[in-house]
Amino acid sequence: MPHTHASTKAEAIHVALEVFQEVHHHQPDPHEKARLVSDTIKEWEHEQVEVMHAGAEAL
């Protein structure tokens, strides 16, 4: 999954859903959507941890 670079989880999920629809030419079914949301949240949280660590190292 690509980096989200979104400022909020909601924004990251919204973008991920839009990208899915563009790539697959349909809206995700409930199982696809659940997986997409889960994967997006994991990636977003991972990015936030990286940002926090980078900020801590700069101090």
C-alpha positions as CSV (number, residue, x, y, z in Angstrom):
1,M,0.0,0.0,0.0
2,P,1.4,3.4,-0.9
3,H,2.0,6.1,1.7
4,T,-1.0,8.1,2.5
5,H,0.6,11.4,3.4
6,A,-2.8,12.4,4.8
7,S,-3.2,14.6,7.8
8,T,-6.1,12.5,9.3
9,K,-7.3,8.9,9.2
10,A,-10.5,10.1,7.7
11,E,-8.7,11.8,4.8
12,A,-6.5,8.8,4.2
13,I,-9.6,6.5,4.1
14,H,-11.4,8.8,1.7
15,V,-8.4,9.0,-0.6
16,A,-8.0,5.2,-0.5
17,L,-11.6,4.6,-1.4
18,E,-11.4,7.1,-4.3
19,V,-8.2,5.4,-5.6
20,F,-9.8,1.9,-5.3
21,Q,-12.8,3.1,-7.4
22,E,-10.6,4.6,-10.0
23,V,-8.4,1.5,-10.3
24,H,-11.2,-1.1,-10.1
25,H,-14.0,0.9,-11.8
26,H,-16.5,-0.1,-9.1
27,Q,-17.1,0.7,-5.5
28,P,-15.7,-1.8,-3.0
29,D,-18.0,-4.5,-1.7
30,P,-18.2,-4.7,2.1
31,H,-15.3,-7.1,2.5
32,E,-13.0,-5.1,0.1
33,K,-14.0,-1.9,1.9
34,A,-13.3,-3.4,5.4
35,R,-9.8,-4.6,4.2
36,L,-9.1,-1.3,2.5
37,V,-10.0,0.7,5.6
38,S,-8.0,-1.6,7.9
39,D,-4.9,-1.5,5.7
40,T,-5.2,2.3,5.3
41,I,-5.4,2.9,9.0
42,K,-2.4,0.7,9.6
43,E,-0.4,2.6,7.0
44,W,-1.5,6.0,8.3
45,E,-0.6,5.0,11.9
46,H,2.8,3.7,10.8
47,E,3.5,7.0,9.0
48,Q,2.5,9.0,12.1
49,V,4.9,6.9,14.2
50,E,7.7,7.7,11.7
51,V,6.9,11.4,11.9
52,M,7.0,11.3,15.7
53,H,10.3,9.5,15.7
54,A,11.8,11.9,13.2
55,G,10.6,14.8,15.3
56,A,12.1,13.3,18.5
57,E,15.4,12.7,16.7
58,A,15.6,16.3,15.7
59,L,15.5,17.4,19.3
